Amino acid sequence: MPRPLARVLTLLELLQSGGIRTVPELADRLDVDERTVRRYAQQLIDLDVPVESVRGRYGGYRLAPGYRMPPLMLSDDEALAVLLGLVAGSRSGLTAATDTAYETATAKIRRVLPERLRRRLDAVLGSLAFADPPGRAAAAPEPAVLLPMADAVHHHRPVSIRYTAGDGRRSERTLHPYGVVAHSGRWYVTAADLSSGEDRTFRLDRITGVRTLPGSFEPPAGIDPARRVLTALATAPYWYEVTLRVQGTAEQVHTALPSGVAVVTELPSPEGAGPEAGAWCRVDLRVESLDWLPAVLAPMDRPFVIERPHELRGLVEAFAERLADSARRGPS
């Protein structure tokens, strides 16, 4: 593809991400001068792409509201990959699309598939079985939230958001977003919250508006957004705070208690302890209910000590007694 044409298409992609793009910013992103940016914008206008020029201090170019790209041309393999991706995303709960958008997108793609390929695809879908029940996010993020947030993450741009907390309190915040993370059917953004001066994690489905702000920021070196989200979930305030000591390495403990559930810290070996003592870990959990923990701890098959709360000891004893009663029963 000739380089000028590639840059024109890149300009279109930048404008499609939403908001107003200043001419100096576009020139920097396209690695051209500002006069060339204006020429590229005119070329898009000549192709009937509704590019609007915005005057003022923060003026530049934007796409007219309601503009949609022409239909995509996909090969057989590409259409099959997209359709299977839609099915898998909907099933896992990690799609940000609404049910209606998922169904209409699937129907449109299936409509353009050749009959031969459509029959093969139906055979694949009919033979698929899922070991886990369907996952579904409580409320999928709006594309008008997810897309500009992801663009801000990618280009290190600050954003202003309107946020509704779990207790119903509403606030406006300015963020330096580090990453968008999907976990257990929900979408999160981890960011520096300039309003509080702290690093925070926000659920995207609780954000009702995203506005990209002028300027840019430099994220911390070596940042791991997924790890930050898992740690935030594991340390969030809940009804019960549970502390255990488990014999084993952190990796072994995490097989039963993943990072999104527990914070696992390897403990130093006591002075004079030999290698036969083995490694021990401290496990901290915050949970809304204790009922499910005995069934998780049992298959871990490792010695553990319950430090708190006292109620968990009784639940573990009752669970062990039920297992013993079942083992003692003879065949009828």
Salt bridges, closest charged atoms under 4 A:
GLU25 OE2 - ARG21 NH1 2.81
GLU25 OE2 - ARG29 NH1 3.88
GLU25 OE2 - ARG157 NH1 3.38
GLU52 OE1 - ARG62 NE 3.01
ASP76 OD2 - ARG116 NH2 3.14
ASP99 OD1 - ARG136 NH1 3.33
GLU115 OE1 - ARG118 NH2 2.41
GLU115 OE2 - ARG119 NH1 3.73
ASP122 OD1 - ARG110 NH2 2.65
ASP151 OD2 - ARG21 NH2 2.80
ASP151 OD1 - HIS155 NE2 3.31
ASP167 OD2 - ARG169 NE 2.75
ASP193 OD2 - ARG173 NH1 2.53
ASP193 OD2 - ARG200 NH1 3.81
ASP199 OD2 - ARG228 NH1 2.54
ASP205 OD2 - ARG203 NH2 2.83
GLU241 OE2 - ARG286 NE 3.70
GLU241 OE1 - ARG308 NH2 3.34
ASP284 OD2 - ARG282 NE 3.06
GLU307 OE2 - ARG245 NE 2.63
GLU307 OE1 - ARG282 NH1 3.86
GLU321 OE2 - ARG328 NH2 3.11
ASP325 OD1 - ARG328 NH2 2.34
